[in-house]
Amino acid sequence: MKYIKTIVIVAMLLTPSHALSEKPSFEATRDWILSKYNKYSTPWFTPDKKTVANTNEGVAGGITPPKLTITECKIYTLIPIVRNLQGPVYGDSSEKNFVKYHVYDNFKLKDFSILQVTKQGEYSGDWPNLELSFETAGTDIYHDSRRVRKTTSSEYKMRIFFNYNYSENNLFDRLENAFDRLKELAGKNPRCIGPKETF
C-alpha cells in the first residue's frame, strides 16, 4: 500500500502543472462561443411583424445576415435591420425594404470588460442582445440604405445579435467566462499586445 502511494505521489510530481489545470485553447473557446451564437441567430420576426432580420426572403434578396467573427486579438459583428420586407408598414411605399446595418469592428479582446444583456426594440423586439463592454474604444459603422449614408463613431460597447429563448442554464455567465478566457489569451499573445516600450 505504501509502495502504491509512493508511485502516485511521484506521478503527480512528474505531471506538468498545466496538465492538472489545463484551460480551453483559443480555438476551443472561440468555437464554443460561435456554436451558441449560431444556435441563437436564427431567422426571426419581432412581435409587431414590422422588423425582419435574416429571414429566408432577406437572404435570398441579398440582405447580409448577422455575422460574428472572432480572431485571436479582435472581435467583429454585423447587425442588419431590414424594415418591412413584406410590404409598406405605414402605407408609404418609400418605407418598403430599407436596410440598416450596424458594423462593430476593431474591438480588442484583451480590453474586454463585461458582458450584459440588453433589449433593443430596433434590433430584436422582445429578444435580448448581448452587449460587450471594452476598456478601449472600437468603431460602430452605421449604414442606412434610405439615405445612402454611412457614419462612423467610436464606441466602448458592441452588440451581438442574439435570438435567445432562455433554454439553457447560466448561459450568459458561461459566455462571460468564455470571453474572459479570450481576454486572458489575448493579453498573453504578442500579436495582440504589440511591442513593449522601454519606458
NUPAFI-102882 format. One record per residue (C-alpha): residue number from 1; z, y, x. Coordinates in nm, 3 decimals, always signed. Example, Ala and Ser with C-alpha at 12.3 -4.5 7.8 and 13.67 -1.06 7.14 Angstrom:
> 1	+0.780	-0.450	+1.230
> 2	+0.714	-0.106	+1.367
% end
This chain:
> 1	+0.000	+0.000	+0.000
> 2	+0.091	+0.234	+0.285
> 3	-0.237	+0.142	+0.455
> 4	-0.439	+0.233	+0.142
> 5	-0.258	+0.567	+0.106
> 6	-0.338	+0.646	+0.470
> 7	-0.707	+0.576	+0.410
> 8	-0.710	+0.806	+0.105
> 9	-0.546	+1.090	+0.299
> 10	-0.789	+1.053	+0.590
> 11	-1.083	+1.051	+0.348
> 12	-0.960	+1.372	+0.185
> 13	-0.921	+1.541	+0.522
> 14	-1.272	+1.442	+0.622
> 15	-1.427	+1.557	+0.293
> 16	-1.583	+1.906	+0.323
> 17	-1.387	+2.162	+0.123
> 18	-1.700	+2.274	-0.064
> 19	-1.742	+1.921	-0.197
> 20	-1.397	+1.934	-0.357
> 21	-1.461	+2.262	-0.538
> 22	-1.838	+2.295	-0.547
> 23	-1.969	+2.571	-0.773
> 24	-2.307	+2.574	-0.950
> 25	-2.605	+2.687	-0.745
> 26	-2.819	+2.987	-0.834
> 27	-3.086	+2.760	-0.981
> 28	-2.837	+2.565	-1.194
> 29	-2.669	+2.884	-1.320
> 30	-2.997	+3.060	-1.396
> 31	-3.140	+2.757	-1.573
> 32	-2.829	+2.720	-1.790
> 33	-2.841	+3.086	-1.897
> 34	-3.214	+3.059	-1.973
> 35	-3.159	+2.741	-2.172
> 36	-2.919	+2.929	-2.400
> 37	-3.150	+3.229	-2.416
> 38	-3.449	+3.015	-2.508
> 39	-3.244	+2.836	-2.771
> 40	-3.141	+3.161	-2.938
> 41	-3.455	+3.375	-2.903
> 42	-3.645	+3.204	-3.182
> 43	-3.862	+3.390	-3.437
> 44	-3.664	+3.586	-3.692
> 45	-3.674	+3.847	-3.965
> 46	-3.397	+4.096	-4.020
> 47	-3.224	+4.065	-4.359
> 48	-3.425	+4.352	-4.508
> 49	-3.751	+4.177	-4.405
> 50	-3.882	+4.505	-4.266
> 51	-3.849	+4.445	-3.895
> 52	-4.009	+4.149	-3.727
> 53	-3.981	+4.029	-3.370
> 54	-4.156	+3.734	-3.212
> 55	-4.297	+3.590	-3.533
> 56	-4.586	+3.346	-3.513
> 57	-4.808	+3.618	-3.657
> 58	-4.684	+3.861	-3.395
> 59	-4.755	+3.626	-3.106
> 60	-5.098	+3.541	-3.248
> 61	-5.168	+3.910	-3.289
> 62	-5.099	+3.982	-2.925
> 63	-4.740	+4.101	-2.961
> 64	-4.545	+4.020	-2.646
> 65	-4.244	+3.801	-2.733
> 66	-3.898	+3.870	-2.589
> 67	-3.855	+3.791	-2.223
> 68	-3.567	+3.731	-1.986
> 69	-3.628	+3.693	-1.613
> 70	-3.355	+3.628	-1.357
> 71	-3.416	+3.637	-0.982
> 72	-3.161	+3.590	-0.705
> 73	-3.096	+3.964	-0.695
> 74	-3.208	+4.124	-1.021
> 75	-3.244	+4.069	-1.394
> 76	-3.523	+4.185	-1.625
> 77	-3.555	+4.174	-2.002
> 78	-3.804	+4.293	-2.263
> 79	-3.725	+4.351	-2.630
> 80	-4.018	+4.401	-2.870
> 81	-3.963	+4.566	-3.207
> 82	-4.252	+4.510	-3.448
> 83	-4.215	+4.719	-3.759
> 84	-4.361	+4.599	-4.089
> 85	-4.600	+4.339	-3.956
> 86	-4.683	+4.213	-4.306
> 87	-4.768	+4.547	-4.467
> 88	-4.652	+4.904	-4.531
> 89	-4.278	+4.942	-4.583
> 90	-4.283	+5.282	-4.745
> 91	-4.634	+5.272	-4.888
> 92	-4.770	+5.453	-4.585
> 93	-5.040	+5.257	-4.403
> 94	-4.968	+5.451	-4.083
> 95	-4.636	+5.267	-4.069
> 96	-4.806	+4.926	-4.053
> 97	-4.783	+4.716	-3.741
> 98	-4.641	+4.967	-3.499
> 99	-4.474	+4.820	-3.196
> 100	-4.192	+4.945	-2.977
> 101	-4.073	+4.789	-2.654
> 102	-3.759	+4.831	-2.451
> 103	-3.800	+4.704	-2.096
> 104	-3.482	+4.685	-1.890
> 105	-3.552	+4.649	-1.519
> 106	-3.404	+4.693	-1.171
> 107	-3.053	+4.588	-1.272
> 108	-2.879	+4.437	-0.969
> 109	-2.682	+4.118	-1.030
> 110	-2.435	+4.200	-0.753
> 111	-2.332	+4.504	-0.959
> 112	-2.281	+4.315	-1.287
> 113	-1.958	+4.425	-1.456
> 114	-1.903	+4.286	-1.806
> 115	-2.081	+4.115	-2.095
> 116	-2.029	+4.235	-2.451
> 117	-2.172	+4.153	-2.793
> 118	-2.323	+4.438	-2.993
> 119	-2.502	+4.474	-3.323
> 120	-2.807	+4.696	-3.319
> 121	-2.980	+4.720	-3.655
> 122	-3.307	+4.819	-3.497
> 123	-3.304	+4.514	-3.272
> 124	-3.157	+4.236	-3.478
> 125	-3.016	+4.333	-3.814
> 126	-2.702	+4.126	-3.859
> 127	-2.757	+3.921	-3.544
> 128	-2.570	+4.009	-3.224
> 129	-2.726	+4.120	-2.898
> 130	-2.590	+4.059	-2.553
> 131	-2.513	+4.382	-2.371
> 132	-2.463	+4.364	-1.994
> 133	-2.293	+4.650	-1.810
> 134	-2.351	+4.727	-1.442
> 135	-2.181	+4.943	-1.182
> 136	-2.514	+5.094	-1.074
> 137	-2.797	+5.214	-1.295
> 138	-3.117	+5.031	-1.379
> 139	-3.410	+5.157	-1.583
> 140	-3.488	+5.146	-1.955
> 141	-3.861	+5.190	-2.018
> 142	-3.927	+5.267	-2.384
> 143	-4.277	+5.241	-2.532
> 144	-4.378	+5.344	-2.885
> 145	-4.733	+5.249	-2.987
> 146	-4.742	+5.506	-3.269
> 147	-4.704	+5.796	-3.030
> 148	-4.873	+5.626	-2.735
> 149	-4.588	+5.735	-2.517
> 150	-4.361	+5.582	-2.260
> 151	-4.027	+5.721	-2.149
> 152	-3.808	+5.605	-1.863
> 153	-3.435	+5.665	-1.836
> 154	-3.151	+5.549	-1.612
> 155	-2.904	+5.321	-1.785
> 156	-2.588	+5.134	-1.688
> 157	-2.633	+4.884	-1.972
> 158	-2.910	+4.646	-2.062
> 159	-2.956	+4.449	-2.383
> 160	-3.083	+4.095	-2.425
> 161	-3.249	+3.972	-2.743
> 162	-3.015	+3.701	-2.873
> 163	-3.053	+3.548	-3.220
> 164	-2.722	+3.364	-3.216
> 165	-2.556	+3.186	-3.510
> 166	-2.210	+3.123	-3.358
> 167	-2.268	+2.750	-3.350
> 168	-2.111	+2.689	-3.005
> 169	-1.754	+2.724	-2.891
> 170	-1.677	+3.007	-2.648
> 171	-2.045	+3.066	-2.570
> 172	-2.002	+3.433	-2.485
> 173	-1.713	+3.356	-2.247
> 174	-1.921	+3.086	-2.080
> 175	-2.218	+3.321	-2.050
> 176	-1.999	+3.587	-1.889
> 177	-1.870	+3.326	-1.643
> 178	-2.228	+3.235	-1.561
> 179	-2.324	+3.598	-1.496
> 180	-2.010	+3.636	-1.284
> 181	-2.136	+3.340	-1.080
> 182	-2.475	+3.509	-1.033
> 183	-2.293	+3.824	-0.923
> 184	-2.092	+3.624	-0.669
> 185	-2.406	+3.461	-0.529
> 186	-2.599	+3.788	-0.513
> 187	-2.308	+3.956	-0.335
> 188	-2.333	+3.698	-0.058
> 189	-2.712	+3.695	-0.038
> 190	-2.851	+3.912	+0.248
> 191	-3.169	+3.967	+0.047
> 192	-2.962	+4.128	-0.229
> 193	-2.714	+4.338	-0.034
> 194	-2.956	+4.479	+0.224
> 195	-2.881	+4.565	+0.587
> 196	-2.532	+4.680	+0.678
> 197	-2.492	+5.026	+0.822
> 198	-2.293	+5.086	+1.140
> 199	-2.057	+5.331	+0.970
% end
